[in-house]
Amino acid sequence: MLNDCTILLVEDEALIALDLAMTLEDEGAQVEGPFATVPTALPACCAVDVALLDVDLCGTKVFPVADRLMAEGKPFVFHTGRPDRELLAGRYGADVTILLKPTRSAQIVEALREALDRARARVH
């Protein structure tokens, strides 16, 4: 379902990151990461089609990564245990996708596919 797609994975919890990476690879995606910090994730932003971002990375917000992706016109999905929907929607728009942990694998795959489809529709 995510064949020929490169996904940036930013997640600071090792077991969750490993599980997500395996899930995405099983769906045919190439995974960049997982990255557990903003400084390590930022350089990979230019080489991806879509991103899955944990909001809180050991007390640091992932916003610089989301900002870079947005500036480059690349879609992303937030995957978080502590959502502040109002803050995220205010900063990234009402249509930003926010998945609450724990999330079923199928929901994550579908959210990433939909984010890609929306981004492609804006280009055409």
Secondary structure, DSSP 8 states (H G I E B T S, - for coil): --TT-EEEEE-S-HHHHHHHHHHHHHTT-EEEEEE-SHHHHGGGGGG-SEEEE-SEETTEESHHHHHHHHHTT--EEEEESS--HHHHHHHH-TT-EEEESS--HHHHHHHHHHHHHHHHHHH-
